Amino acid sequence: MQKRLLFLVSLLLWLTTTMMAQVTTSSMSGKVVLQGTNDEIIGATVQAVHEPSGTRYATVTNTNGRFNIQGMRVGGPYTVTVSYVGHQTKVFKAIKLQLGEIYNLEVWLSEDAQQLGEIVISAQASKFAAEKTG
């Protein structure tokens, strides 16, 4: 009975170490909120670039302001850019990911109201008479 128990425990330990060895990537998750009010920002773009290889990973935040990027290369450095219309873009540099790690990134964006220039719409009348073109 003891030999059988010892065998099962050994097998279980071996399987867990073997399964852990299969992980070859990292991931990044986090939340994007509005600075001052902590309101979740829905639809913000999160882009991570692995600088040595140029590999790009991108996603948008969900209804809770959360994002998750899986299957990222281990190491770095990464440059992460978070942007949203009407808000200042935030850039995070030199982020390094560890094997099997979930890197947590909390982002606060501030509003960036800018005055847009005037829009001019012009048109020309048709050279054809509307009543004759059928």
N, C-alpha and C positions, 0 to 999 in steps of 0.2 A: 504494500500500500504506500509506504514512504517513497519507494523508488518511483512509483507511478506519479506521485505528487511532485517529486523533485523533477521528473521528466517534464511534466506539464508546465511547471513554473519556468524551467529552463527554456522550453519551447516558446512560451509567452514572452519572455524577455528577449529572445532572439528575434521573434517576429516584430516586436515594437522597435528594436534598433534597426532592423532591415527596412521597415516602413518609413522610419524617419530619414533614412538615407536616400529615399526616393524624392524628397523635396529638393528641387533645384532652383526655385524662384523665390521671389519676395512679393509683397503687396503693400499698397498704400491706401489708407482710408482717412476720413476726417469729416469735418463739418465747416460750412461757410456761412457766416452770420453777418448781419449789419452792425457795424460798430456803434455803440451807444445804446441801441435798443435790444441787441441780441436776437433780432428777428431772423428766422432762417431765410436764406436766399435760394430760391428755386430756379434751376436752370443755369446756374453759373458754370462756366467752362473751366475745367481743371486739366492742364496739359503738363506732362512730365517728359523731359528729354534726357536720355542717358547720354551724357556728353562724349565719352570715348567712342561709342558706336553710332550715335545719331538716332538711335531708336526712339520713336515717339509713342507715348501712351496718352490717350485723352478720354475724358468722360464729362458728364454734366451732373450737377447735384440733383437729388430727388426732391420730393415734396417736403422732406424734413431737413433739407439743406445738407444732406450727407452724400458723400461720394465714396467709391471703392474701385481701385484699379488692382487687378490680380495678374499674376504671371509676369511680373517685372524682373528684369535682369538683376542679379545680385551685384553689389558694389556701388559704383558711382564714379564721379559725382553726378547727381541729377540736378537739373534746373526745373523747378515747378512754377508754372505761371497760372494764376487764378484771375479770371476776368468776368465781368458782368456789365451789361449796358447801363450807363449812367453812374457807374462806380469806378473808383480808382483800381487799376490793375496792381496786383501784388505779385512779386517775384521772389522766390526762395532759391538760393544757390547752395551748392556744395552739400547736398543731402546724400547720405550714403545708406544703402540698404544692406541688411544682414540676411543670411540664408534662413528662409522660413519665417522671417520677421514680418509683422504687420506694422508699418511705420504710421504713426498717428500724426496728422497735420490739422491743426485748428487755425482757421483763417477768419479775420475780421476785415471786412471791406467797408470803406467810408464812401459816402455819396460824393459824386464829382459832377456837379451841375455846371454845364457850360452853355453859353449863349451860342446858338447856331446862326449862321449867316442867312440872309434872306434867300428865298427860292423864287426864281423867275420862271414862269411858264409862258411859252409863246407858241402860237400856231398860225398857220396860213390857211386861207380858204382854198377849197378844191378848185382846180381849173376847169372841171367838168360841171355842167349844170345838173343839179340834183334831180330836176324834173325830167331830164333827157337820158339819164343813165339806167333807168328801168330797174 
